[in-house]
Amino acid sequence: MGAAASAKLLAVGAAWRLTGVSAAGDALVAAVTTGGETERTLAGMLLVKAGDRSVPVVTDAIMAGPEPADLVDVLVSIGTDDARAALLRVSQAPPPAVRPATRHAAAEALRTLDEIRRQDGRGRH
């Protein structure tokens, strides 16, 4: 990924965060699922930075896409209650809607997030 492509992806990420234009969110999701390693990483970071705004577009792509594993990681990294609810939805989706490996990854992510929350709760008291 060259400098021009990086700059373009950063601009798309800024448009997504600032305006929520669906084409920008879709472009970031496409970069996560089909781009090279650098493009996937950068697009994932931009989706995470947008937080809850990214949850619906990422969840929809997981439910519709053939290779959503990196998108499950995006939801985990967002880590909000909305992202957790989306992971729960994915983990409980019937097999035609979501591949078994994706359901399993979402369920494992939920267990990990719950364990982190339990540990954080104990560490604060």
C-alpha positions in Angstrom: 0.0 0.0 0.0 1.5 3.2 -1.1 1.3 6.7 0.4 -1.5 7.8 -2.0 -3.6 4.7 -1.1 -3.0 5.3 2.6 -4.0 8.9 2.3 -7.2 7.9 0.5 -8.1 5.4 3.1 -7.4 7.9 5.9 -9.7 10.4 4.1 -12.4 7.7 3.9 -12.0 7.0 7.6 -12.3 10.6 8.4 -15.5 10.9 6.3 -16.9 7.9 8.1 -16.1 9.2 11.6 -17.3 12.7 10.9 -20.4 12.2 8.7 -21.4 8.5 8.8 -21.8 8.4 5.0 -22.6 4.7 4.4 -20.3 4.5 1.3 -17.4 5.4 3.5 -18.2 2.7 6.1 -18.8 0.2 3.3 -15.4 1.1 1.8 -13.6 0.6 5.1 -15.4 -2.8 5.6 -14.3 -3.8 2.0 -10.8 -2.8 2.8 -10.8 -5.0 5.9 -12.1 -8.0 4.1 -10.3 -7.7 0.7 -7.3 -5.5 1.1 -3.7 -6.3 1.6 -2.3 -6.6 5.1 -1.5 -2.9 5.6 -4.9 -1.9 4.1 -6.8 -4.3 6.3 -5.0 -3.1 9.4 -5.5 0.6 8.7 -9.2 0.1 7.8 -9.8 -1.9 10.9 -8.2 0.8 13.1 -10.3 3.4 11.4 -13.5 1.4 12.0 -12.5 0.9 15.7 -11.8 4.6 16.1 -15.3 5.4 14.9 -16.6 3.3 17.7 -20.4 2.6 17.9 -20.9 4.2 14.5 -19.1 1.2 13.0 -21.0 -1.5 14.8 -24.1 -1.8 12.4 -22.0 -1.7 9.2 -19.5 -4.2 10.6 -22.3 -6.5 12.0 -24.2 -6.4 8.7 -21.0 -7.4 6.8 -20.3 -10.3 9.2 -23.9 -11.6 8.6 -23.6 -11.2 4.8 -19.9 -11.8 4.1 -18.0 -14.9 3.2 -14.8 -14.0 5.2 -15.8 -12.0 8.2 -13.1 -13.1 10.7 -11.3 -9.8 10.8 -14.6 -8.0 11.3 -15.2 -10.0 14.5 -11.9 -8.6 15.7 -13.1 -5.1 14.9 -16.1 -5.6 17.1 -14.0 -6.9 19.9 -11.7 -3.9 19.6 -14.6 -1.5 19.7 -15.5 -3.1 22.9 -18.6 -1.1 23.7 -22.0 -2.4 24.9 -23.3 -2.1 21.4 -20.3 -4.0 20.0 -20.9 -6.7 22.7 -24.6 -7.0 21.7 -23.5 -7.4 18.1 -21.1 -10.1 19.0 -23.9 -11.9 20.9 -26.2 -11.6 17.9 -23.5 -13.1 15.6 -22.7 -15.9 18.1 -26.4 -16.9 18.2 -27.1 -16.5 14.5 -28.3 -19.7 12.7 -25.8 -21.5 10.5 -27.0 -20.3 7.1 -26.7 -16.7 8.3 -23.2 -17.0 9.8 -20.5 -19.7 9.3 -19.9 -21.9 12.3 -16.3 -20.7 12.6 -17.5 -17.1 12.8 -20.2 -18.0 15.4 -17.5 -19.7 17.4 -15.1 -16.7 17.1 -17.8 -14.4 18.3 -18.7 -16.6 21.2 -15.0 -16.9 22.2 -14.7 -13.1 22.0 -17.7 -12.6 24.2 -16.2 -15.0 26.8 -12.9 -13.0 26.7 -14.7 -9.6 27.0 -16.7 -10.9 29.9 -13.6 -12.2 31.7 -11.9 -8.9 31.2 -14.9 -7.0 32.6 -14.9 -9.3 35.6 -11.2 -8.8 36.2 -11.6 -5.0 35.8 -14.5 -5.0 38.3 -12.5 -6.8 40.9 -9.4 -4.6 40.4 -11.3 -1.4 41.0 -12.6 -2.3 44.5 
